[in-house]
């Protein structure tokens, strides 16, 4: 048997092999920088490939296959195809190649332009390529093949080969690396798989939360609830939500974000499904069930923050957090858009049953794909692990929370106060917007739900725009402190301005536009205060988020309940004035005391 090859030192062009055709597999020539390979494929599925490197050229071994007419050039870092060249060269081989020690002698008949690669080879075996330890399959004799230092087409030149003296078909391979190649979707960066799963969790989180803001309208008519009772029901969610903010952060930092976030999603999904049953039993049971739902959702943000602090390098922090939080906004969009349709066709209980059942699907994916840290993921590539660990902090388990140290830092208090000021306005819009559209703008139930979609769509879009802007500014050399202050100032002053305009508009269209602009500018906060926990104390990111979000939840509890009482005695203008005042206070505190530098180790 004979083997021939064509190797280019400059372009790493295609090579050819000749031999017996065997098997039903196909082979494709790959190039990655200064290395060449042949991938064995079944249909469209790459399942193994062989890399081989020589001194004067690059030699590729191939598996069985009838012909090769395509060369694929791969990016050295991502291993993604950069170009595909149909070259008309043929590859026919039935042997696994093994490089021996006697390679690269000058071939006397061809002069100095060539080199002699010495190989021996074996017939194909069921196991595919020979392994380095297969000494019993290695022969002492080798077949020597001449390799040109320039690239030739098979139609232009014939490559000579020297036969093995005794015809032995055994094989030796030195300096090669065998990899299992996988479909492109399995090469998707694992850190972004975690981000997308967190995005989906937050999508479900707000779907299950905002459905009550739509369902409360027919429920209040059926059970004869007044505005004060409605406000009490809306705020009862925050009773449980408040309890697990700090606890969720502690659990996540100690036991890992995967366990805590998975627990949270299942807990709040079950509570969502049980809500209609509790409402029909009585108001106290409904209040308890809404509080139980809050317990589950309360751990979501601290657990997510813990996960991303481990998985995401600093250079991708803003955009990853923005994407996850945009899941909340799109969850609001989905919930507000689908709830009126489900209520109209199937009644208000259908909203809770359908939305709550989605949590089980997410949980199955979470168990299979998620890990609390890169160190725990056995499928994570070395390259991605190096990127993650090189761009983020070393993650040692937190055993003791240094509360005195944490609470002694001014930037921590800036986070707490700013989070309170921010969430007061945000939660009022989240829970009371459909009622505003229905009572003030005179939209019906379906119109109220659909028009509530626009501001949340705006938030989803601008959160991601803000994330890319923030990461770009950081990459351009602007300090993290300056970036966080700029983004959060937009997140405070933008909503304050547009809420003041609501008292001057005269048409529903302009009112909806003001709401959309208010929410859109609010979304820049995801690249401001919501990214700052990982800046100032990455090891305690879960605890810090839980601490500041506790203040934010208190704003939700007091703000949502207070709005009901304000509306009994005043107007919507009074509601918006309180929010604007708090936005201005938050702006001042944030710009005076916040920082983007690490203050907690």
C-alpha positions, 0 to 999 in steps of 0.5 A: 500500500502507498501513501502520498501527500501535498503540503504547503508551508505557506498556505497549508493547502490541501493534501491527498492520500491514496489507498484502499476505499473502506467504510461509509464515512466521509472526510473533510480537510481542516486547517487551523493556523499552522495545523492541518487535520482531517475530520471524519463525518457521518452526514453533517455530524463531525465526530472525530478529527486528527491533528498532526504537525511536522517540522518542514510541513504539515501532515494530515491523517485521514480516515475512510472515505471515498473522496475529498473535494473541500478544504475548510479553514478554521479560526485559531481561537474559536475553531469556527469555519472561516472559509470553505474552498472547493478544490477538486482534490481527491482524498481516498484512504483506508488507513490511520497514519502514524508519524515515526521518528525517522521523518524529514530526511532530504529525499536524494532524488528530489533535491533540497525542496522536499522532505521525507516523512516516514510513516507506517500504517495499519488497515482500518479498525473498528475503534477508529484512530489508533491510540498512543498507547497501542504498542501492540499495533505498532510496527518497526518498519515504515512506509516513507512518503515524499512531501513537496514543500510547495502546494501541487494539485493532484492533476498536476503532479504525482507524489512518489512513495517508497514501499515498505521493505516487508509490506508491514501495515502497522502504524506509529503516530507522534505529536498529534492530538485527537479531539471529539468534534461536536455540532456547532450548537454544542460549541456555543459558549457555555457562559452564555448558556448560563446567561440564557437560562437565567434570562429564561428564569427571569422571563418566567419570574415576571410573567408569574408576577405581572399576571396578577396586575391584569387578573386583579381587575376581574377578580376585584369585581368578582370578590368586591374588593376596593382599591385599598384591598387591591393594594394590600393584595398587590403588596402581599407578594413583597412580604415573602419577597422581602424575607428571602433577599438576604437569605438568598444571597447567603445561600447562593454564596455558600451553596451555589447559585444553581441550587438556589435559583432552581429551588426558587423557580419551582417554589414560585411556580407551584405558588402561582398554580395554587393562587386561584384556589387560595383566592376562592377559599378566602382573602387571607389564604390569597395573601399567604399564597402571594407571600409564598410566591414572593419567597420563591422569587426573592432568591432569584436575583441574588442567586443570578448575581452569584452565578454571573459573578463566577461565569462572566468576565468583567469585559462582558458584565454589563451586557450579560446582566442587561440581557438577563434583566431584559428577560424580566421586561420581556416577561412583563411583555409576555404576561401583559399581552397573553393574560387578557387573551387567556382571561377572555377565553378561559377565565382569570384562573387560566392565567395562573395555571398556564404560566405556573406550569412553564416552570417545570420545563425550565427546571428540567433544562436547568438541572441538565445544563447549569453549574454553579461555577466553571470549575464544576462543569466537566464539559467546559472547554479549556479555552473558555475556562481560561477566559472566564477565570482570567477575566473574573475573580477567584471564587472561594466559597464564602464561609463567614459574611463580614457584615460590619465591614460591608455596612461600613462602606459608603458605596454599599449604602449608596447602592442601598439608598439608590435601589430603594429610590429606583424601585419605588417608581419601577414597582408602581409602574409594574403593578399599577400601570394596567389600572392607570390605563383602565381608570384614567385613559379609559382603556378596556381590559384587553387594551390595557394589557396590550398597551402595557406591552410597549413600555416593557418592550422599550425597557428590554431594548434599551437595557441591552443597548445600555449594556453594550454602551457600558461595556464599550466605554469600559473597553475604550478606557473610561473608568468603571466608576464613571460608566456606572455613574453615567448609566445610572444618572440616565436611569434616574433622571430619564424617568423623572422627566417623563413622569412629570410630563404625564400631567400635561398630556391630553391624549392616551397616545402621548401618555403611553409614549411618556410611559414608554420613554420613562421605562426605556430610560429606566432600563439604563439602571441595569448597567448602573447600580445593578452591575455595581454589586459585582464591581465593589464586592465580587465575592459577596455579589449575592449578599450585596444584591440581597442587601440592596434589593431588600431596600428595593423590596421595601420600596415595592411594599410601601410604594405599592400599598401607599399608591392605593391609599393615595388614590383614595384621597388624591390623584395619579399626579400625586403618585407620580410626584412622589416617584420623581422626588425619590428619583432625584434623591437617588441621583444625588446619592449615587453620584456622591458616594458610588464607585466602580472600584472593588472595596470588599475582598 
